[in-house]
């Protein structure tokens, strides 16, 4: 399956629009990030965190500050002709919730969201295969030196995931994996970093809203949200909630 088959119509903010407009659009779409465009060209991404941390500092006003002044440049992207599994692997390995989708002319044509992958993200683990070479250090001791990491989206078994990673590695190296590398390690990751980041983002935004959307306190809200989420998680894991 290709990205173009499941991507959504892009909702973006123009670079010259204000942070006030960007905030309204984020809330309207119920998302944490939006592409920033000039015409149909992607120039950056803006998140609610960008607005909290950059838009409220240095006496800036969200009604006067432009999106281009707070956006992150050179965002991660995928293309409409990419394999869906590849796009999901990029999202997992970089811990991002949304990817702008470009066509072959590098024009913005869609947006891919983790919400489009509800089934894969509910899996208990994600697989990452680390290929390495064994090289001696200055004392003669041999160490595994990482060559490449390949994240695999969703497979029916660990062995199938490893084979998919080997194919990806061999394609990149243009050689058999056992000629390019001396071995590999298989890492299994919980999808919880996605969940934790989203919970922190939502909590920080709620704190900001609750306090009347003050300017210049984004870092404080983000830190407070992180502390609260971590305390709640610790309480849930140790059974001390409500004690």
Secondary structure, DSSP 8 states (H G I E B T S, - for coil): -BGGGT-B---EEETTSBHHHHHHHHHHHT-SEEEEEETTEEEEEEEHHHIIIIITSTT--TTT-BHHHH-BSS--EEETTSBHHHHHHHHHHHT-SEEEEE-TTS-EEEEEEGGGGHHHHTSS-EEEEEEEEEEE-TTS-EEEEEEEEEEE---SSHHHHHHHHHHHHHHHHTS-HHHH-SEEEEEEE-THHHHHHHHHHHHHHHHHHHTT--SS-HHHHHHHHHHHHHHHHHHHHHT-TT-
